[in-house]
Amino acid sequence: MTTHAPQAAQSVTLPTTLDEAVAALTAMPAAVPVAGGTDLMAAVNSGQLRPAALVGLGRISEIRGWQYQDGHALLGAGLTHARMGRPDFAALIPALAAAARAAGPPQIRNAGTLGGNIASAAPTGDALPVLAALEATLIIAGPDGARREMPVSHLLAGMEMLRAGELIGFVRVPLLHAPQVFLKVTGRTGPGRAMASVALVLDPARRGVRCAVGAIAPMPLRPLDAEQWVARLIDWDNNRALVPEALEAFGEYVAAACIPDPAPAPDGSVPQHPPAVLHLRRTVAALARRALGRALS
C-alpha cells in the first residue's frame, strides 16, 4: 500500500506470446515489462520508478510451465514461486523448490516469478544462489524471433546484459538426479528476506560439489576452491561418506572464501572484522556445513 498516488503508466500492453512482448518492448523503448510486479510496484510506490508504459507478461502461457529437454528442465520465466514450491516441481529440482517456498509470504509467492527474480537481480533473491549452483542457462528472446543463450552467472555478474527489446524467456537447468539443499537465515531487512543463504548441489556423475552463497554480496558467490577441496575428500563409491572434521572445515572454508580476512594495515597489524561481519561469517559457515551434511546424509 502507499499513502500517495503514483503517476500511472501512459499505456499498458498485454501480449499473448513472447515474440509479441518483445515486439512491444522494441516499439516502446521506454516501456517496462511486468509479470508479478512484486519488485516493480515497490519501486513505483517508493517513487524510484515512473514507467511511461508497461508490457504485461501475465497472459503469455508459453512461459508459465516447464518441459524436459535433453537431460535438462526448460523452465518458463513466468513460473511463480508458488508453482515452483509444489511437490511435483520439488521432485524435479528440490533446491529451487525450497527457495521458492522460502521466498516470502503467500502474496509474494503467488505473484513473484522466476524471471522477475533473475531480472531484478536483488542480492536477497532466493532463486539466485540455486541457479548459480546449478549453473543454469538463460534463453533470451529478442526481436524478429531471435533467441540466444547466456549463463545466468554472466547476467548476475554484469558480464553480459539484456539488450534493448530482449526478455528472459526460459531458464535451462540440468537435471542432476542427486541431493540438493537450500538454506537461509532471515534478518531484520523485511519479511522473509535473507541475511545469508546457501545453495548446495551434488553432481555424482562428475564427482563434484557445487555451492553458492547468496545475500551477502551483490551477486551469488561460488567458493570454487572449497568445492574442489571437499569433492576430493568425499568417498563417492561408499555412500558419499565424509569425515565430520572435513564437514566442519568445509563450512569454515566457504565462509573464509566469501568473507575473507581484512588485508594487513601498512604498519603490519591485522585489523579485525566488526562483530556484525564476524557473526555473518559464522552464519555462512554454519549454513554451508549444514547444507553439505544434509546433501550427504
Phi, psi and chi 1 to 4 in degrees:
 res  aa     phi    psi   chi1   chi2   chi3   chi4
   1 MET       -  157.6  -60.7  -67.2  -70.7      -
   2 THR  -139.2  150.4  177.9      -      -      -
   3 THR   -90.8   -2.5   55.3      -      -      -
   4 HIS  -127.8  162.5   63.1  -79.6      -      -
   5 ALA   -98.6  105.4      -      -      -      -
   6 PRO   -65.6  148.9   23.7  -31.7      -      -
   7 GLN   -62.2  127.8  178.1 -178.3  -19.1      -
   8 ALA   -72.7  150.9      -      -      -      -
   9 ALA   -64.4  147.7      -      -      -      -
  10 GLN   -70.2  -30.8  -64.5  -60.1  -48.6      -
  11 SER  -149.6  152.3   66.4      -      -      -
  12 VAL  -129.8  123.9  177.9      -      -      -
  13 THR  -110.8  136.1  -56.5      -      -      -
  14 LEU  -122.7   80.7  -61.2  173.8      -      -
  15 PRO   -71.2  161.1   26.9  -34.4      -      -
  16 THR  -112.9   -4.4   57.7      -      -      -
  17 THR  -133.3  160.7   70.0      -      -      -
  18 LEU   -64.1  -41.4 -165.3   55.1      -      -
  19 ASP   -67.2  -33.9  -73.6  -26.6      -      -
  20 GLU   -64.8  -38.5  -73.3  178.2    3.0      -
  21 ALA   -65.1  -42.0      -      -      -      -
  22 VAL   -63.2  -42.0  169.2      -      -      -
  23 ALA   -62.3  -38.9      -      -      -      -
  24 ALA   -66.1  -41.7      -      -      -      -
  25 LEU   -68.1  -33.8  -70.1  171.1      -      -
  26 THR   -68.7  -38.0  -57.3      -      -      -
  27 ALA   -74.3  -26.7      -      -      -      -
  28 MET  -125.7   83.5  -61.3 -179.4  -68.0      -
  29 PRO   -57.2  -24.9  -24.4   34.2      -      -
  30 ALA   -85.6   -4.7      -      -      -      -
  31 ALA   -71.6  152.2      -      -      -      -
  32 VAL  -118.4  127.2  175.7      -      -      -
  33 PRO   -74.2  146.2   26.1  -32.2      -      -
  34 VAL  -143.7  133.0   55.9      -      -      -
  35 ALA  -114.5  -92.0      -      -      -      -
  36 GLY   -74.6  -29.8      -      -      -      -
  37 GLY    76.8   10.2      -      -      -      -
  38 THR   -65.1  -35.9   54.1      -      -      -
  39 ASP   -88.2  -39.7  -68.3  -40.7      -      -
  40 LEU   -61.4  -47.9  174.6   67.3      -      -
  41 MET   -69.1  -29.8  -66.2  -46.1  -60.9      -
  42 ALA   -64.6  -39.2      -      -      -      -
  43 ALA   -68.4  -37.8      -      -      -      -
  44 VAL   -66.3  -46.6  169.4      -      -      -
  45 ASN   -64.6  -30.5  -72.8  -18.4      -      -
  46 SER   -84.8   -4.3   65.5      -      -      -
  47 GLY    84.5    6.6      -      -      -      -
  48 GLN   -79.9  -19.9  -62.6  175.6  -10.9      -
  49 LEU  -139.9  135.4 -177.2   65.3      -      -
  50 ARG  -131.4   83.0  -71.2  -68.9 -177.4  -92.6
  51 PRO   -65.6  136.6   24.0  -32.9      -      -
  52 ALA   -75.7  -26.7      -      -      -      -
  53 ALA  -156.1  155.0      -      -      -      -
  54 LEU  -123.7  142.6  -64.7  175.9      -      -
  55 VAL  -117.4  105.6  175.5      -      -      -
  56 GLY   -78.5  134.7      -      -      -      -
  57 LEU  -105.8    3.8  -50.5  178.9      -      -
  58 GLY   -69.6  -18.2      -      -      -      -
  59 ARG   -97.2    5.4  -64.5 -175.3  178.7 -179.8
  60 ILE   -89.9   96.5  -54.6  176.4      -      -
  61 SER   -68.1  -27.4   59.0      -      -      -
  62 GLU   -66.7  -18.1   63.9 -171.7  -68.7      -
  63 ILE  -107.9   16.4   61.7  172.0      -      -
  64 ARG  -109.2    8.9  -59.7 -178.0   69.7  178.8
  65 GLY  -134.6 -160.4      -      -      -      -
  66 TRP  -148.6  165.0   71.2   80.7      -      -
  67 GLN  -150.0  163.9   57.3 -175.3  -68.1      -
  68 TYR   -91.5  143.0  -60.2  100.8      -      -
  69 GLN  -153.6  102.0 -173.8 -177.0   76.2      -
  70 ASP    51.5   53.8  -59.6  -34.1      -      -
  71 GLY    77.8    8.8      -      -      -      -
  72 HIS  -124.2  163.0  -67.2   70.6      -      -
  73 ALA  -106.0  127.4      -      -      -      -
  74 LEU   -98.9  105.6 -167.0   63.9      -      -
  75 LEU   -97.3  129.5  -48.2  178.6      -      -
  76 GLY   -69.4  140.3      -      -      -      -
  77 ALA   -65.2  -18.2      -      -      -      -
  78 GLY   -87.2    3.4      -      -      -      -
  79 LEU   -61.7  131.0  -82.8  169.8      -      -
  80 THR   -85.3  160.0   64.1      -      -      -
  81 HIS   -60.0  -38.9  -60.7  -56.9      -      -
  82 ALA   -61.7  -41.6      -      -      -      -
  83 ARG   -67.8  -39.4 -175.9   65.7 -169.4   88.4
  84 MET   -70.7  -19.8  -68.6 -172.3  -69.1      -
  85 GLY   -82.5   -4.6      -      -      -      -
  86 ARG   -75.3  158.4  -65.7 -178.6 -173.0  174.8
  87 PRO   -57.8  -38.4  -26.6   35.1      -      -
  88 ASP   -65.3  -36.5   58.8  -19.9      -      -
  89 PHE   -73.8  -36.7 -169.2   93.2      -      -
  90 ALA   -61.9  -32.2      -      -      -      -
  91 ALA   -68.5  -22.4      -      -      -      -
  92 LEU   -86.9  -53.9 -169.6   71.1      -      -
  93 ILE  -136.2   84.3  -48.2  173.4      -      -
  94 PRO   -57.9  -42.3  -22.8   32.3      -      -
  95 ALA   -66.8  -38.3      -      -      -      -
  96 LEU   -69.6  -35.8 -168.1   53.5      -      -
  97 ALA   -65.0  -41.2      -      -      -      -
  98 ALA   -63.8  -40.6      -      -      -      -
  99 ALA   -64.8  -39.2      -      -      -      -
 100 ALA   -64.5  -40.4      -      -      -      -
 101 ARG   -68.6  -23.0  -70.5 -167.3  -67.0  -95.1
 102 ALA   -95.6    7.5      -      -      -      -
 103 ALA   -72.3   -8.9      -      -      -      -
 104 GLY   140.0 -165.1      -      -      -      -
 105 PRO   -68.8  166.4   23.6  -32.7      -      -
 106 PRO   -53.9  -38.3  -27.3   35.2      -      -
 107 GLN   -65.1  -31.8   59.4  -91.8   32.8      -
 108 ILE   -73.9  -44.3  -64.9  -64.5      -      -
 109 ARG   -65.4  -34.1  -61.2 -163.2  -56.7  -87.7
 110 ASN   -72.3  -27.0  -71.2  -26.6      -      -
 111 ALA  -103.5  -42.5      -      -      -      -
 112 GLY   -64.6  144.8      -      -      -      -
 113 THR  -120.5  161.5   62.7      -      -      -
 114 LEU   -61.4  -47.3  177.0   62.1      -      -
 115 GLY   -62.6  -38.7      -      -      -      -
 116 GLY   -65.1  -38.9      -      -      -      -
 117 ASN   -59.3  -39.4 -146.6 -145.2      -      -
 118 ILE   -74.9  -47.0  -61.4  168.0      -      -
 119 ALA   -65.7  -39.0      -      -      -      -
 120 SER   -72.2  -28.3   61.6      -      -      -
 121 ALA    52.7   34.8      -      -      -      -
 122 ALA   -65.3  137.1      -      -      -      -
 123 PRO   -54.7  -30.1  -25.5   34.7      -      -
 124 THR   -88.8    7.0   54.5      -      -      -
 125 GLY   -61.0  119.1      -      -      -      -
 126 ASP   -68.7  -31.5  -69.0  -41.6      -      -
 127 ALA   -72.2  -22.7      -      -      -      -
 128 LEU   -64.5  -49.1  -56.1 -174.3      -      -
 129 PRO   -63.6  -32.3   19.3  -30.7      -      -
 130 VAL   -64.7  -46.7  178.2      -      -      -
 131 LEU   -64.8  -34.9  -64.0  174.6      -      -
 132 ALA   -66.6  -43.5      -      -      -      -
 133 ALA   -67.1  -34.4      -      -      -      -
 134 LEU   -80.1   -7.6  -71.0  168.9      -      -
 135 GLU    55.0   51.8  -62.6 -178.7  -12.6      -
 136 ALA   -71.9  158.9      -      -      -      -
 137 THR  -123.0  138.8  -58.8      -      -      -
 138 LEU   -93.6  140.2  -55.3  178.1      -      -
 139 ILE  -103.7  112.9  -49.7  -62.2      -      -
 140 ILE   -99.3  127.5  -50.6  -62.1      -      -
 141 ALA   -93.7  131.0      -      -      -      -
 142 GLY  -126.0 -178.9      -      -      -      -
 143 PRO   -59.2  152.1  -24.1   34.7      -      -
 144 ASP    59.4   33.8  -58.8  -41.0      -      -
 145 GLY    76.2    9.0      -      -      -      -
 146 ALA   -67.8  146.3      -      -      -      -
 147 ARG  -134.7  136.2  -61.8  -69.5 -173.4  -90.9
 148 ARG  -139.6  159.3   67.9 -175.8 -180.0   98.1
 149 GLU  -111.6  150.1  -61.8 -170.5   14.3      -
 150 MET  -149.9  129.4  175.2 -161.7  -51.5      -
 151 PRO   -58.7  135.7  -22.3   33.3      -      -
 152 VAL   -59.1  -31.4   67.7      -      -      -
 153 SER   -64.8  -30.6   57.8      -      -      -
 154 HIS   -66.9  -41.2  -75.4 -159.9      -      -
 155 LEU   -67.2  -45.3  179.2   65.9      -      -
 156 LEU   -66.2  -30.9  -61.4  178.0      -      -
 157 ALA   -87.5   -4.3      -      -      -      -
 158 GLY    77.3   12.2      -      -      -      -
 159 MET   -71.5  -33.1  -62.4  167.9   59.9      -
 160 GLU  -134.4  147.7  -65.7 -174.8   59.9      -
 161 MET  -126.5  160.1  -56.8  -60.9  -69.2      -
 162 LEU   -69.6  136.8  -66.0  179.8      -      -
 163 ARG   -89.3  170.4  -58.7  164.9 -172.1  163.0
 164 ALA   -56.5  130.6      -      -      -      -
 165 GLY    82.8   -2.7      -      -      -      -
 166 GLU   -88.6  153.1  -72.3 -171.4  -30.9      -
 167 LEU  -136.8  148.5  -79.6  172.3      -      -
 168 ILE   -74.8  117.2  -60.6  171.5      -      -
 169 GLY   -95.7  -45.5      -      -      -      -
 170 PHE  -144.4  162.0  -57.3   92.1      -      -
 171 VAL  -125.2  122.2 -177.0      -      -      -
 172 ARG   -97.1  121.9 -179.1 -177.8  -71.6  120.8
 173 VAL  -121.9  128.4  177.3      -      -      -
 174 PRO   -68.9  139.9   23.4  -32.1      -      -
 175 LEU   -92.6  105.3  -63.5  176.0      -      -
 176 LEU   -87.2  -19.4  -59.9  177.7      -      -
 177 HIS    51.6   47.7  -55.6  -65.7      -      -
 178 ALA  -149.7  164.7      -      -      -      -
 179 PRO   -58.9  140.7  -26.1   35.5      -      -
 180 GLN  -137.4  143.8  -54.6  174.2    9.9      -
 181 VAL  -138.1  139.9  178.2      -      -      -
 182 PHE  -129.5  128.2  172.0   79.2      -      -
 183 LEU  -133.3  147.3  -60.8  173.1      -      -
 184 LYS  -149.4  157.8   79.1  172.7 -175.5  177.5
 185 VAL  -119.2  129.1  171.7      -      -      -
 186 THR   -94.5  150.0   57.3      -      -      -
 187 GLY  -115.2 -146.2      -      -      -      -
 188 ARG  -106.0   20.2  -62.8 -179.2  178.4  178.6
 189 THR   -85.2   -2.2   54.4      -      -      -
 190 GLY   144.0  162.5      -      -      -      -
 191 PRO   -58.5  120.0  -20.4   31.8      -      -
 192 GLY    78.3   -4.5      -      -      -      -
 193 ARG   -76.3  132.0  -68.5 -171.0  178.9  -86.9
 194 ALA   -75.4  137.4      -      -      -      -
 195 MET   -84.7  -34.7 -179.5  179.1   75.4      -
 196 ALA  -158.5  148.3      -      -      -      -
 197 SER  -145.0  154.9   61.8      -      -      -
 198 VAL  -137.2  131.0  167.6      -      -      -
 199 ALA  -114.4  133.6      -      -      -      -
 200 LEU  -138.6  130.8 -173.2  138.6      -      -
 201 VAL  -130.5  144.6  -59.6      -      -      -
 202 LEU   -97.9  144.5  -59.7 -175.9      -      -
 203 ASP  -126.1   80.5 -171.0  -11.5      -      -
 204 PRO   -59.4  -33.8  -21.7   33.4      -      -
 205 ALA   -59.7  -36.5      -      -      -      -
 206 ARG  -103.0    3.4  -61.0 -179.2 -179.6  179.2
 207 ARG    51.5   50.8  -60.2 -164.7  169.8 -158.9
 208 GLY  -126.5  159.3      -      -      -      -
 209 VAL  -123.0  131.6  174.7      -      -      -
 210 ARG  -123.3  130.2  -60.8 -151.0  -67.7  -91.5
 211 CYS  -134.4  141.4  176.1      -      -      -
 212 ALA  -138.4  137.9      -      -      -      -
 213 VAL  -110.7  126.3  178.9      -      -      -
 214 GLY  -112.2  165.2      -      -      -      -
 215 ALA    79.3  -15.6      -      -      -      -
 216 ILE   -95.6   -6.2   67.8  169.8      -      -
 217 ALA  -146.3  168.9      -      -      -      -
 218 PRO   -60.4  -21.2  -26.5   35.6      -      -
 219 MET  -141.3  160.0   62.0  167.5  -72.3      -
 220 PRO   -60.3  142.0  -22.9   33.4      -      -
 221 LEU  -106.2  134.8  -56.6  177.0      -      -
 222 ARG  -107.6  110.3  -74.8  -80.0  -56.4  -84.6
 223 PRO   -80.6   78.9   29.5  -32.8      -      -
 224 LEU   -61.2  -41.6  -61.2  177.2      -      -
 225 ASP   -63.5  -39.8  -71.0  -16.4      -      -
 226 ALA   -66.2  -39.2      -      -      -      -
 227 GLU   -59.4  -49.7  -66.2  175.6    0.3      -
 228 GLN   -66.8  -37.8  -63.8  167.3    5.3      -
 229 TRP   -62.7  -49.7  173.2   79.7      -      -
 230 VAL   -73.5  -29.7   79.3      -      -      -
 231 ALA   -62.5  -33.3      -      -      -      -
 232 ARG   -72.3  -20.6  -69.3 -166.8  -65.1  -92.9
 233 LEU   -91.7  -16.7  -62.0  179.0      -      -
 234 ILE   -75.7  133.4  -64.9  172.6      -      -
 235 ASP   -85.9   89.5 -171.8  -13.1      -      -
 236 TRP   -66.7  -21.7  -64.1   96.7      -      -
 237 ASP   -92.1   -3.5  -62.4  -42.4      -      -
 238 ASN  -130.9   66.9 -175.2   25.1      -      -
 239 ASN    56.9   29.3  -64.1  -39.4      -      -
 240 ARG    54.3   47.4  -62.0 -168.3  -73.5  -99.5
 241 ALA   -73.1  147.2      -      -      -      -
 242 LEU  -150.8  133.4 -178.1   68.5      -      -
 243 VAL   -69.2  146.4  -62.7      -      -      -
 244 PRO   -57.1  -34.5  -24.1   33.7      -      -
 245 GLU   -63.0  -37.1  -66.1   79.9    5.9      -
 246 ALA   -69.7  -33.9      -      -      -      -
 247 LEU   -63.3  -45.0 -165.2   63.7      -      -
 248 GLU   -63.3  -43.9 -174.8   77.6   22.4      -
 249 ALA   -65.9  -33.7      -      -      -      -
 250 PHE   -60.6  -44.5  173.6   72.2      -      -
 251 GLY   -58.8  -43.8      -      -      -      -
 252 GLU   -67.2  -37.0  -62.3  -62.0  -29.0      -
 253 TYR   -64.1  -45.4 -158.3  160.5      -      -
 254 VAL   -62.7  -46.3  170.0      -      -      -
 255 ALA   -62.6  -42.5      -      -      -      -
 256 ALA   -68.0  -32.7      -      -      -      -
 257 ALA   -70.4  -37.5      -      -      -      -
 258 CYS   -85.6  -30.3  -64.5      -      -      -
 259 ILE  -128.9   79.7  -52.7  175.9      -      -
 260 PRO   -69.6  162.3   23.3  -31.6      -      -
 261 ASP   -64.3  149.4  -67.4  -32.8      -      -
 262 PRO   -62.1  149.7  -17.9   30.2      -      -
 263 ALA   -69.1  147.1      -      -      -      -
 264 PRO   -59.3  144.5  -21.9   32.9      -      -
 265 ALA   -73.6  163.1      -      -      -      -
 266 PRO   -56.1  -29.8  -27.1   35.7      -      -
 267 ASP   -83.6    4.2   60.8    2.9      -      -
 268 GLY    93.2  -10.7      -      -      -      -
 269 SER   -74.0  155.5   62.2      -      -      -
 270 VAL  -108.8  108.0 -179.8      -      -      -
 271 PRO   -67.2  156.4   22.9  -30.4      -      -
 272 GLN  -104.1  149.5  -62.7  -64.9  -46.4      -
 273 HIS   -66.4  148.5  -79.9  -54.9      -      -
 274 PRO   -61.3  156.8  -19.1   30.3      -      -
 275 PRO   -54.2  -37.6  -27.2   34.7      -      -
 276 ALA   -64.7  -37.8      -      -      -      -
 277 VAL   -70.9  -39.0  176.8      -      -      -
 278 LEU   -63.2  -38.9  -70.1  174.6      -      -
 279 HIS   -63.9  -42.5  174.1   67.5      -      -
 280 LEU   -63.7  -39.7 -176.8   60.3      -      -
 281 ARG   -64.9  -41.3 -174.8  163.9  163.4  171.1
 282 ARG   -65.1  -35.9  -71.1 -168.1  -65.8  -91.2
 283 THR   -64.5  -44.4  -61.2      -      -      -
 284 VAL   -62.9  -41.8  170.4      -      -      -
 285 ALA   -60.7  -43.8      -      -      -      -
 286 ALA   -65.6  -42.2      -      -      -      -
 287 LEU   -63.8  -44.5  -71.5  175.6      -      -
 288 ALA   -64.0  -42.7      -      -      -      -
 289 ARG   -62.9  -45.7 -179.2  179.9   67.5 -110.7
 290 ARG   -66.9  -39.4  -68.0  172.0 -171.5  168.8
 291 ALA   -63.5  -45.1      -      -      -      -
 292 LEU   -67.2  -39.5 -179.3   59.2      -      -
 293 GLY   -60.5  -42.0      -      -      -      -
 294 ARG   -68.2  -39.0  -68.8 -173.1 -174.1 -176.4
 295 ALA   -65.7  -33.0      -      -      -      -
 296 LEU   -88.3  -14.1  -66.4  174.3      -      -
 297 SER   -77.4      -   62.4      -      -      -
